[in-house]
């Protein structure tokens, strides 16, 4: 499926482009709408949003395009098909084709931005909101986002991890050894097998790149769309393979808790990115 053009917000006028942040929208949204929404909110620093708080960052918003959604029986802007948000393990076969397409597309977006920054992968951050966060997590944990080196940061806003039940099973198989490197290698291989990714796994370099990518996950305790238990599950799986996760919980966000909390979460995002990207 062809993907729509990227929505780009360049570094602020008068500032050089030093870093790139790639963010994926949620289901039923678009790149342009998500960019407008995310930049309409402010930090505690009066008048500042994410873009003005991080003026040397280029913001890249990919768009999923329209695909069939079984749950609503209609076409929507979505990264993959999904049968149920309350039980994300149901009909997982529906998720695989779209996720594979989307993960490989985002891989290309990441690699283009790394090339734009002269191969400095640590100056690129990846993430997303809700289904976009889920897709970004699959891109990270399949190892394809880090083919050119570790990312500078990962950002998840109200995400969940597709196929968590399958990768947790792979995780449990290594309980006896209890080695994060072994668990990471098994999970990366599991995602590649699930998504049908054929390119060879460079075990040592891929595992190290995934493990050394710092992760921020923010989730609403009152999120009515994606239960916080799914965010906690994703965070726990990442931690179990040696990833450093900054897990944050919020309450009172707009959209029945299923959104980024203003200003607290925006403050935390800016602090995290400034520290991890050395901005």
SEMARMAR-716021 format. One record per residue: residue number from 1; residue in one letter; chain; x negated, y, z negated of N, C-alpha, C, O in turn. Coordinates in steps of 0.1 Angstrom, whole numbers, plus 5000, padded with zeros to 4 digits. Each point is the difference from the previous one (the first is absolute). Last residue first. Layout:
residues N
   seq   type   mol    nxx    nyy    nzz   caxx   cayy   cazz    cxx    cyy    czz    oxx    oyy    ozz
   NUM      a     A      X      Y      Z      X      Y      Z      X      Y      Z      X      Y      Z
...
end
This chain:
residues 279
   seq   type   mol    nxx    nyy    nzz   caxx   cayy   cazz    cxx    cyy    czz    oxx    oyy    ozz
   279      x     A   4796   5180   4760   5004   5013   5006   4997   5012   4991   5003   5011   5004
   278      x     A   4991   4937   4996   4990   5009   4997   5003   5014   5007   4991   5005   5007
   277      x     A   5036   4954   4990   4994   5004   5013   4989   5010   4999   4994   5005   5009
   276      x     A   5028   4977   4952   4996   4989   5008   4994   5004   5014   4992   4992   5005
   275      x     A   5025   5042   4964   4990   4992   4994   4994   4989   5009   4988   4998   5001
   274      x     A   5047   5030   5014   4989   5008   4998   4988   4992   4994   4989   5001   5003
   273      x     A   5053   4978   5002   4993   5002   5012   4988   5008   4999   4989   4997   5006
   272      x     A   5038   4997   4956   4995   4987   5004   4992   5002   5013   4988   4995   5001
   271      x     A   5036   5042   4982   4989   4997   4992   4993   4987   5004   4987   4999   5001
   270      x     A   5052   5013   5022   4989   5010   5003   4988   4996   4991   4989   5000   5005
   269      x     A   5050   4976   4987   4994   4996   5013   4988   5009   5003   4990   4995   5005
   268      x     A   5035   5014   4956   4992   4988   4999   4993   4996   5013   4989   4995   5000
   267      x     A   5042   5041   4999   4988   5004   4993   4990   4988   4999   4988   5001   5003
   266      x     A   5054   4991   5015   4992   5007   5010   4987   5005   4993   4989   5000   5006
   265      x     A   5043   4979   4968   4993   4990   5008   4992   5007   5011   4989   4995   5003
   264      x     A   5036   5032   4966   4990   4992   4993   4992   4990   5010   4988   5000   4999
   263      x     A   5049   5036   5007   4986   5001   5006   4991   4990   4995   4988   4999   5005
   262      x     A   5050   4984   5014   4994   5014   5000   5001   5006   4985   5011   4998   4994
   261      x     A   4988   4949   5030   5005   5009   4990   4993   5013   5000   4987   5001   5000
   260      x     A   5028   4964   5040   4988   5004   4993   5003   5011   4990   5007   5010   5004
   259      x     A   5029   4951   5009   4993   5011   5007   4988   5003   4992   4998   4995   4989
   258      x     A   5044   4979   4999   4993   4994   5011   4994   5011   5009   5003   5003   5011
   257      x     A   5027   5003   4950   4987   4995   4996   4991   4995   5011   4989   4996   4997
   256      x     A   5054   5024   5011   5002   4989   4991   4987   4993   4996   4999   4988   4999
   255      x     A   5000   5053   5027   5005   4988   5008   5001   4987   4991   4995   4990   5003
   254      x     A   4972   5047   4976   5012   5001   5009   5003   4987   5006   4993   4990   4999
   253      x     A   4982   5008   4954   4997   5005   5014   5013   5001   5008   5011   4994   4996
   252      x     A   4981   4991   4956   5007   5012   5004   4997   5005   5014   5003   5012   5003
   251      x     A   4961   4958   4970   5014   4999   5000   5006   5014   5004   4994   5010   4998
   250      x     A   4957   4956   5006   5007   5013   4999   5015   4998   4998   5005   4989   5003
   249      x     A   4941   4986   4996   5015   4998   5000   5006   5014   4997   4995   5008   4993
   248      x     A   4955   4969   5027   5007   5010   4993   5015   4998   5001   5005   4996   5010
   247      x     A   4942   4981   4998   5014   4997   5000   5007   5011   4992   4996   5003   4988
   246      x     A   4955   4986   5037   5006   5010   4992   5015   4999   5001   5006   5005   5009
   245      x     A   4953   4958   5001   5013   5006   5003   5004   5010   4989   4999   4998   4988
   244      x     A   4958   4971   5036   5003   5010   4989   5013   5007   5003   5000   5007   5010
   243      x     A   4985   4941   5004   5002   5014   5005   5003   5009   4988   5007   4996   4991
   242      x     A   4985   4954   5009   4989   5009   4998   5002   5014   5005   4990   5008   5000
   241      x     A   5041   4954   5000   4989   4998   5009   4989   5010   4999   4992   5001   5009
   240      x     A   5048   5001   4964   4995   4986   4998   4989   4997   5009   4992   4990   4998
   239      x     A   5032   5052   5005   4991   4999   4988   4993   4987   4999   4989   4999   4996
   238      x     A   5045   5006   5037   4988   5007   5003   4989   5000   4989   4989   4997   5003
   237      x     A   5053   4984   4989   4993   4992   5009   4987   5007   5005   4990   4993   5001
   236      x     A   5039   5030   4970   4994   4989   4993   4992   4991   5009   4989   4996   4997
   235      x     A   5037   5040   5021   4988   5005   4992   4993   4989   4994   4987   5000   5000
   234      x     A   5053   4990   5022   4989   5003   5010   4988   5005   4992   4989   4996   5004
   233      x     A   5048   4995   4970   4995   4988   5005   4989   5003   5010   4989   4993   5000
   232      x     A   5035   5043   4982   4991   4994   4990   4993   4987   5006   4989   4998   4997
   231      x     A   5044   5023   5029   4988   5008   5000   4990   4994   4990   4988   5000   5003
   230      x     A   5054   4980   4998   4993   4997   5012   4987   5008   5002   4990   4995   5005
   229      x     A   5039   5013   4958   4993   4987   4998   4993   4996   5013   4990   4993   4999
   228      x     A   5038   5046   5000   4987   5002   4995   4992   4987   4998   4988   5000   5001
   227      x     A   5052   5005   5035   4999   4998   4986   4985   5001   4996   4991   4995   5007
   226      x     A   5035   5028   5033   4989   4990   4999   4997   4999   4985   4995   5009   4994
   225      x     A   5043   5017   5016   4998   4993   5013   4990   4989   4999   5003   4988   5004
   224      x     A   5008   5042   4960   5012   4992   5002   4998   4992   5013   5008   4991   5003
   223      x     A   4959   5032   4958   5001   4999   5014   5011   4990   5003   4999   4988   4997
   222      x     A   4981   5030   4961   5015   5000   5003   5002   4999   5014   5011   5004   5005
   221      x     A   4945   4997   4978   5007   4991   4991   5014   4998   5003   5007   4990   4996
   220      x     A   4956   5025   5041   5010   5005   4990   5006   4989   4992   5003   4989   5005
   219      x     A   4946   5016   5018   5013   4994   5002   5010   5005   4989   4996   5003   4989
   218      x     A   4950   4999   5037   5010   5007   4991   5013   4994   5003   5004   4998   5011
   217      x     A   4940   4991   4997   5014   4996   5002   5009   5007   4990   4998   4999   4988
   216      x     A   4948   5000   5035   5010   5007   4992   5014   4995   5003   5003   4999   5012
   215      x     A   4942   4983   4995   5014   5000   5003   5008   5008   4990   4998   4999   4988
   214      x     A   4948   4991   5036   5008   5004   4988   5015   5002   5004   5003   5006   5010
   213      x     A   4958   4962   5012   5009   5011   5003   5009   5003   4988   5008   4992   4996
   212      x     A   4960   4971   5006   4994   5013   4996   5009   5012   5005   4995   5012   4998
   211      x     A   5017   4942   5011   4998   5001   4986   4995   5014   4996   5004   5005   4989
   210      x     A   4999   4983   5057   5013   5001   4994   4999   5003   4985   5007   5009   4995
   209      x     A   4953   4984   5028   5007   5013   5004   5013   5001   4995   5004   5011   4996
   208      x     A   4972   4949   4995   4994   5012   4993   5007   5013   5004   5002   5008   4991
   207      x     A   5011   4953   5032   5004   4999   4986   4995   5012   4993   5007   5006   4992
   206      x     A   4979   4990   5053   5015   5003   4998   5004   5000   4986   5007   5009   4996
   205      x     A   4949   4978   5013   5001   5014   5003   5015   5004   4998   5003   5011   4995
   204      x     A   4986   4943   5001   4993   5008   4989   5003   5015   5002   5004   5007   4991
   203      x     A   5015   4961   5042   5004   4998   4986   4994   5010   4990   5007   5007   4993
   202      x     A   5007   4996   5057   4987   5002   4995   5001   5000   4984   5002   5010   4994
   201      x     A   5032   4969   5046   4998   5007   4987   4986   5000   4995   4993   4990   4999
   200      x     A   5030   5009   5053   4992   4993   4989   5000   5008   4988   4999   5012   5000
   199      x     A   5043   4992   5034   4986   5004   5000   4993   4994   4988   5006   4998   4989
   198      x     A   5042   4996   5021   4990   4990   5005   4985   5005   4998   4992   4991   5000
   197      x     A   5060   5016   4977   4989   5008   5005   4988   4990   5003   4996   4993   4991
   196      x     A   5052   5000   4992   4995   4995   5013   4989   5008   5005   4998   5002   5013
   195      x     A   5028   5001   4945   5002   5010   5011   4995   4996   5013   5001   5007   5010
   194      x     A   4995   4965   4951   5014   5004   5001   5002   5009   5012   5010   4998   5007
   193      x     A   4946   4991   4983   5007   4988   5005   5015   5003   5002   5006   4997   5010
   192      x     A   4966   5036   4970   4997   4998   5015   5007   4988   5006   5004   5001   5011
   191      x     A   5001   5007   4943   5007   5010   5007   4997   4999   5015   5008   5002   5009
   190      x     A   4969   4969   4962   5015   4997   5000   5007   5010   5008   5009   4997   5008
   189      x     A   4945   5010   4984   5003   4989   5010   5014   4997   5001   5006   4997   5011
   188      x     A   4982   5033   4957   4997   5006   5013   5003   4990   5011   5006   5003   5010
   187      x     A   4996   4982   4946   5011   5008   5003   4999   5007   5013   5009   5000   5008
   186      x     A   4955   4973   4976   5012   4992   5002   5012   5008   5004   5007   4997   5009
   185      x     A   4953   5025   4977   4998   4994   5013   5012   4991   5004   5004   5000   5012
   184      x     A   4996   5021   4946   5002   5010   5010   4998   4993   5014   5008   5003   5009
   183      x     A   4985   4970   4953   5014   5003   5002   5002   5010   5011   5010   4999   5008
   182      x     A   4946   4991   4981   5006   4989   5006   5015   5002   5002   5006   4997   5011
   181      x     A   4970   5036   4966   4995   4999   5014   5007   4989   5007   5004   5001   5012
   180      x     A   5004   5004   4941   5007   5010   5009   4996   4999   5014   5008   5002   5009
   179      x     A   4991   4957   4956   4991   5010   5006   5007   5009   5009   5006   4996   5010
   178      x     A   5008   4963   4963   5002   5013   4994   4989   5010   5005   4995   5008   4993
   177      x     A   5014   4942   5011   4987   5006   5001   5001   5015   4995   4990   5005   4995
   176      x     A   5049   4968   5003   4989   4993   4993   4987   5007   5001   4992   5000   4990
   175      x     A   5046   5017   5033   5000   5003   4986   4989   4993   4993   4994   5005   4990
   174      x     A   5020   4995   5058   4986   5003   4995   5000   5003   4986   4990   5005   4995
   173      x     A   5051   4986   5028   4991   4989   5003   4986   5002   4996   4992   4990   4998
   172      x     A   5042   5044   4998   5000   4990   4989   4991   4988   5003   4995   4994   4991
   171      x     A   5010   5041   5042   4993   5004   4988   4999   4990   4989   4990   4998   4994
   170      x     A   5037   4994   5044   4986   4999   5003   4991   5004   4989   4989   4995   4997
   169      x     A   5056   5011   4997   4998   4986   5000   4985   4998   5004   4993   4991   4994
   168      x     A   5023   5052   5009   4998   4996   4986   4998   4985   4998   4992   4996   4992
   167      x     A   5018   5021   5050   4986   5004   4997   4998   4997   4985   4988   4997   4996
   166      x     A   5055   4995   5021   4990   4991   5007   4986   5003   4996   4992   4991   4998
   165      x     A   5044   5036   4986   5001   4986   4994   4990   4991   5007   4994   4991   4993
   164      x     A   5010   5054   5023   4993   4999   4987   5001   4986   4994   4990   4996   4994
   163      x     A   5025   5026   5050   4994   4986   4998   4993   4999   4987   4991   4992   4998
   162      x     A   5016   5058   5012   5006   4989   5007   4993   4987   4998   4987   5000   4999
   161      x     A   5014   5043   4968   4991   4992   5008   5007   4988   5007   5005   4991   4993
   160      x     A   5010   5062   4991   5000   4987   4996   4990   4992   5009   4996   5005   5010
   159      x     A   5013   5051   4973   4998   4989   5010   5003   4987   4994   5004   4998   4988
   158      x     A   4996   5054   4999   5011   4990   4999   4999   4989   5010   5009   4997   5007
   157      x     A   4953   5031   5001   5011   5007   4994   5012   4991   5000   5006   4998   5011
   156      x     A   4937   4999   4996   5013   4994   5001   5010   5007   4992   4999   5002   4988
   155      x     A   4947   5003   5034   5011   5006   4993   5013   4993   5002   5004   4998   5012
   154      x     A   4937   4998   4991   5013   4995   5005   5011   5006   4991   4998   5001   4988
   153      x     A   4947   5011   5027   5011   4999   4991   5012   4994   5007   5001   5000   5012
   152      x     A   4955   5003   5008   4998   5008   4989   5010   4999   4989   4998   5003   4988
   151      x     A   4989   4955   5044   5007   5013   5001   4997   5009   4987   4996   4994   4990
   150      x     A   4970   4967   5033   5010   5003   4990   5007   5013   5003   4994   5009   5005
   149      x     A   4985   4967   5037   4995   5004   4987   5012   5003   4990   5011   5001   5005
   148      x     A   4995   4985   5040   4989   5009   5002   4994   5005   4987   4993   5009   4999
   147      x     A   5044   4961   5003   4990   4994   5009   4988   5008   5002   4989   4995   5002
   146      x     A   5054   5009   4970   4986   5003   4995   4990   4993   5009   4989   4998   4996
   145      x     A   5059   4999   5010   4998   5014   4998   4985   5003   4997   4996   5012   5001
   144      x     A   5020   4943   5004   4998   5007   5013   4998   5015   4998   4994   5006   5009
   143      x     A   5016   4959   4956   4986   5003   5003   4998   5008   5012   4989   5005   5003
   142      x     A   5051   4980   4972   4996   4991   5011   4986   5003   5004   4994   4992   5008
   141      x     A   5027   5034   4959   4997   4987   4995   4998   4990   5011   4995   4988   4997
   140      x     A   5015   5058   5014   4988   5000   4991   4997   4985   4997   4988   4996   5001
   139      x     A   5051   5011   5023   4988   5004   5009   4987   5000   4992   4990   4996   5005
   138      x     A   5051   4997   4972   4997   4988   5009   4988   5003   5009   4991   4991   5002
   137      x     A   5025   5044   4972   4994   4990   4991   4996   4988   5008   4990   4994   4998
   136      x     A   5034   5040   5024   4986   5004   4998   4993   4990   4991   4989   4997   5002
   135      x     A   5057   4996   5006   4993   4998   5012   4985   5003   4998   4991   4993   5005
   134      x     A   5038   5018   4960   4999   4985   5002   4992   4996   5012   4991   4992   4999
   133      x     A   5020   5054   4994   4990   4995   4990   4998   4985   5001   4988   4995   4998
   132      x     A   5045   5023   5028   4987   5005   5005   4989   4996   4991   4989   4997   5004
   131      x     A   5055   4996   4983   4996   4990   5010   4987   5004   5006   4992   4991   5005
   130      x     A   5011   5038   4956   5010   4989   5002   4996   4990   5010   4990   4993   4998
   129      x     A   4979   5046   5007   5012   5001   4991   5009   4988   5003   5004   4997   5012
   128      x     A   4939   5010   4996   5014   5002   5005   5010   4999   4989   4997   4997   4988
   127      x     A   4945   5003   5030   5011   4997   4990   5013   5002   5006   5002   5002   5012
   126      x     A   4939   5006   4992   5012   4994   5006   5010   4998   4989   4997   4997   4989
   125      x     A   4953   5033   5022   5010   4994   4991   5012   4995   5008   5004   5005   5010
   124      x     A   4940   5010   5000   5014   4997   5005   5008   4994   4988   4996   4990   4994
   123      x     A   4957   5019   5006   5006   5013   5000   5015   4999   5005   5006   5010   5003
   122      x     A   4962   4954   4994   5003   5004   4986   5007   5014   5000   5004   5004   4989
   121      x     A   4979   4975   5051   5013   4995   4996   5004   5004   4987   5012   5001   4997
   120      x     A   4955   5017   5041   5000   5001   4986   5014   4996   4995   5009   5008   4997
   119      x     A   4975   4997   5050   4998   4987   4994   5001   5000   4984   4997   4990   4994
   118      x     A   5010   5050   5034   4987   4995   5003   4997   4987   4992   4989   4998   4995
   117      x     A   5054   5025   5009   4991   5005   4988   4987   4993   5001   4993   4998   4990
   116      x     A   5039   4991   5042   5000   5015   5000   4991   5006   4989   4995   5011   5002
   115      x     A   5012   4942   5000   4991   5004   5011   4999   5016   5000   4990   5005   5003
   114      x     A   5040   4976   4967   4987   4997   4995   4990   5005   5011   4990   5006   4997
   113      x     A   5055   4995   5014   4996   5011   4991   4986   4998   4994   4993   5010   4997
   112      x     A   5025   4957   5032   4998   5013   5007   4996   5011   4991   4991   5008   5004
   111      x     A   5020   4950   4977   4987   5000   5007   4997   5013   5008   4989   5004   5001
   110      x     A   5053   4990   4977   4989   5002   4990   4987   5000   5007   4992   5009   4997
   109      x     A   5045   4982   5030   5001   5014   4995   4988   5003   4990   4994   5010   5001
   108      x     A   5013   4946   5015   4994   5008   5010   5000   5015   4996   4991   5007   5003
   107      x     A   5029   4962   4968   4986   4997   5001   4993   5009   5010   4990   5006   4998
   106      x     A   5057   4994   4999   4993   5009   4990   4985   4997   4999   4993   5010   4998
   105      x     A   5032   4963   5032   5001   5014   5004   4993   5009   4990   4992   5009   5004
   104      x     A   5012   4946   4985   4990   5002   5011   5000   5014   5005   4990   5005   5004
   103      x     A   5043   4984   4964   4987   4999   4994   4989   5002   5010   4990   5007   4998
   102      x     A   5055   4990   5017   4997   5013   4993   4986   5000   4994   4993   5010   5001
   101      x     A   5023   4951   5021   4999   5011   5010   4995   5012   4993   4991   5008   5004
   100      x     A   5019   4955   4968   4988   4998   5008   4997   5012   5010   4989   5005   5001
    99      x     A   5051   4995   4974   4988   5003   4992   4987   4998   5008   4991   5008   4999
    98      x     A   5050   4980   5021   4999   5015   4999   4988   5003   4992   4992   5010   5003
    97      x     A   5018   4944   5001   4997   5006   5013   4997   5015   4999   4990   5005   5005
    96      x     A   5023   4970   4953   4987   4997   5006   4997   5007   5014   4990   5007   5001
    95      x     A   5052   4992   4970   4990   5011   4998   4987   4998   5008   4994   5010   5004
    94      x     A   5043   4958   4994   5004   5013   5007   4990   5011   5000   4999   5008   5008
    93      x     A   4996   4950   4968   4997   4999   5014   5004   5012   5008   4994   5003   5010
    92      x     A   5017   4991   4944   4987   5007   5002   4996   4998   5015   4992   5008   5005
    91      x     A   5050   4983   4965   4999   5001   5015   4987   5007   5003   5000   5010   5008
    90      x     A   5006   4996   4943   5010   4994   5009   4997   5003   5014   4996   5011   5004
    89      x     A   4980   5007   4958   4995   4987   5004   5010   4993   5010   4997   4990   5006
    88      x     A   5010   5053   4971   4992   5001   5012   4994   4987   5004   4993   5000   5011
    87      x     A   5049   5018   4961   4992   4988   5000   4992   5000   5013   5004   4995   5010
    86      x     A   5020   5043   4981   5001   4995   4987   4992   4987   4998   4995   4997   4989
    85      x     A   5010   5025   5053   4991   5008   4991   5000   4995   4986   4991   5003   4992
    84      x     A   5020   4971   5057   5005   5004   4987   4989   5008   4993   4988   4996   5000
    83      x     A   5007   4989   5046   5013   4994   4997   5006   5006   4987   5012   5003   5000
    82      x     A   4953   5017   5040   5001   4996   4986   5014   4995   4997   5009   5007   5003
    81      x     A   4951   5009   5039   5014   4996   4996   5000   4995   4986   4989   4995   4995
    80      x     A   4975   5043   5021   5003   4985   5002   5014   4998   4995   5006   5008   4993
    79      x     A   4977   5036   5011   4988   4993   5003   5002   4985   5002   4992   4994   5007
    78      x     A   5045   5047   5003   4995   4990   4990   4987   4994   5004   4998   4998   5012
    77      x     A   5048   5034   5003   4985   5002   4999   4995   4992   4989   5003   5003   4988
    76      x     A   5041   4978   5034   4995   5011   4992   4985   5002   5002   4993   4992   5006
    75      x     A   5055   4979   5014   4986   5005   5002   4997   5011   4991   5008   5010   4999
    74      x     A   5028   4952   4987   4999   5011   5009   4985   5003   5002   4992   4995   4992
    73      x     A   5031   4976   4974   5004   4996   5013   5001   5012   5010   5010   5003   5006
    72      x     A   4974   4991   4946   5010   5010   5004   5006   4998   5014   5009   5007   5004
    71      x     A   4958   4963   4978   5008   5003   4988   5012   5009   5004   5011   4999   4995
    70      x     A   4954   4990   5037   5010   4989   4998   5010   5004   4989   5012   4998   5001
    69      x     A   4959   5033   5033   5000   4997   4986   5012   4991   4997   5012   5004   5001
    68      x     A   4956   5013   5045   5012   4994   4994   4998   4997   4985   4990   4995   4996
    67      x     A   4983   5046   5027   5000   4985   5001   5013   4995   4993   5006   5007   4992
    66      x     A   4965   5042   5025   5012   4993   4997   4999   4985   5002   4994   4995   5010
    65      x     A   4965   5041   4975   5009   4997   5011   5012   4992   4996   5001   4996   4988
    64      x     A   4959   5022   4985   5003   4986   5003   5008   4997   5013   4998   4990   5006
    63      x     A   4964   5050   4980   5015   4998   5000   5003   4986   5005   4994   4995   5009
    62      x     A   4962   5035   4966   5005   4991   5010   5015   4999   4999   5006   5002   4990
    61      x     A   4960   5037   4993   5012   4993   4996   5004   4991   5012   5006   5006   5010
    60      x     A   4949   5023   4968   5005   4992   5011   5012   4992   4996   5000   4992   4990
    59      x     A   4967   5053   4994   5011   4991   4996   5005   4993   5012   5005   5007   5010
    58      x     A   4947   5019   4972   5009   4998   5011   5010   4989   4996   4997   4990   4995
    57      x     A   4972   5044   4972   5005   4987   5004   5009   5001   5013   5008   5010   5001
    56      x     A   4970   5025   4970   4991   4994   5011   5005   4987   5005   4993   4993   5008
    55      x     A   5030   5032   4956   5000   5008   5013   4991   4994   5011   5002   5004   5011
    54      x     A   5026   4984   4945   4989   4993   5005   4997   5005   5014   5003   4993   5010
    53      x     A   5031   5026   4965   4992   4996   4989   4987   4993   5005   4990   4999   4993
    52      x     A   5045   5014   5037   4992   5012   4995   4991   4997   4988   4990   5007   4998
    51      x     A   5038   4958   5020   4991   5005   5010   4991   5012   4996   4988   5000   5002
    50      x     A   5046   4980   4969   4988   4992   5002   4990   5005   5010   4988   5000   4998
    49      x     A   5039   5038   4979   5005   4986   5003   4988   4992   5003   4988   5004   4997
    48      x     A   5023   5046   4976   4991   4991   5007   5007   4986   5002   5007   4995   4991
    47      x     A   5010   5045   4984   4999   5003   5014   4992   4990   5008   5000   5001   5012
    46      x     A   4990   5000   4936   5011   5008   5007   4998   5002   5015   4989   5005   5004
    45      x     A   4995   4954   4966   4993   5012   5004   5009   5008   5009   5002   4997   5012
    44      x     A   5010   4961   4974   5002   5009   4989   4993   5014   5003   5003   5010   4993
    43      x     A   5013   4962   5049   4993   4996   4988   5003   5011   4989   5008   5009   5002
    42      x     A   5026   4980   5041   4988   5008   4995   4994   4993   4988   5006   4992   4992
    41      x     A   5026   4998   5057   4999   4999   4985   4987   5006   4996   4990   5001   5007
    40      x     A   5023   4993   5039   5009   5010   4994   5000   5000   4985   5006   5009   4994
    39      x     A   4969   4961   5035   4993   5013   4998   5010   5011   4995   4996   5011   4997
    38      x     A   5019   4944   5012   4989   4999   4990   4993   5014   4998   4995   5003   4989
    37      x     A   5040   4993   5043   5005   4997   4987   4989   5001   4990   5001   5006   4989
    36      x     A   4989   4999   5057   5007   5011   4995   5005   4998   4986   4999   5009   4991
    35      x     A   4980   4955   5030   4990   5011   4997   5007   5012   4995   4995   5007   4991
    34      x     A   5032   4957   5022   4993   4997   4987   4990   5011   4997   4998   5004   4989
    33      x     A   5026   4999   5052   5009   5002   4988   4992   4998   4987   5002   5008   4991
    32      x     A   4976   4982   5049   5002   5015   4999   5009   5003   4988   4997   5010   4993
    31      x     A   4995   4944   5018   4987   5007   4996   5003   5015   4997   4995   5005   4990
    30      x     A   5047   4965   5003   4990   5001   5011   4988   5007   4995   5000   5006   4989
    29      x     A   5044   4962   4988   4994   5013   5002   4991   5000   5012   5000   4990   5008
    28      x     A   5023   4971   4975   5010   5010   5004   4994   5014   5002   5008   5009   5003
    27      x     A   4963   4959   4967   5010   4996   5010   5010   5011   5002   5004   5007   4990
    26      x     A   4949   5011   4994   5009   4989   4996   5010   4996   5010   5001   5007   5011
    25      x     A   4948   5015   4999   5013   5003   4995   5008   4988   4996   4996   4988   5003
    24      x     A   4949   5021   4997   5011   4993   5008   5013   5003   4993   5001   5000   4988
    23      x     A   4946   5023   5015   5012   4997   4992   5011   4995   5008   5004   5006   5010
    22      x     A   4940   5009   4988   5010   4993   5008   5011   4996   4992   4998   4991   4991
    21      x     A   4958   5045   5007   5009   4992   4992   5012   4996   5009   5007   5008   5006
    20      x     A   4938   5012   4997   5013   4997   5006   5008   4992   4991   4995   4990   4994
    19      x     A   4960   5047   5005   5006   4988   4996   5013   4998   5007   5006   5010   5005
    18      x     A   4966   5028   5003   4990   4991   4993   5005   4986   4997   4993   4991   4998
    17      x     A   5014   5058   5033   5006   4987   4997   4990   4991   4994   4990   4996   5007
    16      x     A   5010   5059   4987   4996   4989   5008   5008   4987   4997   5005   4998   4989
    15      x     A   5014   5053   5005   4993   4989   4993   4996   4990   5010   5007   4997   5009
    14      x     A   5019   5042   5002   4987   5005   4994   4993   4990   4992   4989   5003   4995
    13      x     A   5062   4987   5012   4992   5010   5008   4988   5005   4992   5001   5003   4988
    12      x     A   5016   4948   5000   5005   5014   4999   4992   5009   5008   4988   4999   5001
    11      x     A   5015   4950   5015   4995   5007   4989   5005   5015   5000   5002   5005   5011
    10      x     A   5030   4965   5017   4985   5002   4999   4996   5006   4987   5009   5005   4992
     9      x     A   5032   4962   5024   4999   5013   4993   4985   5002   4998   4994   4993   4991
     8      x     A   5038   4973   5043   4987   5005   4994   5002   5013   4993   5006   5009   5006
     7      x     A   5022   4945   5014   5002   5013   4996   4988   5005   4992   4996   4993   4990
     6      x     A   5009   4967   5051   4997   5004   4986   5004   5015   4997   5000   5008   5009
     5      x     A   5025   4961   5029   4988   5008   4998   4998   5003   4985   5010   5001   4992
     4      x     A   5019   4955   5019   5000   5014   5004   4987   5007   4997   4992   4995   4992
     3      x     A   5009   4952   5020   5003   5009   4989   5000   5014   5004   4993   5004   5009
     2      x     A   5019   4946   5016   4992   5012   5000   5004   5009   4988   5011   5001   4997
     1      x     A   4991   4944   5006   5008   5012   5000   4991   5012   5000   4991   5002   4992
end
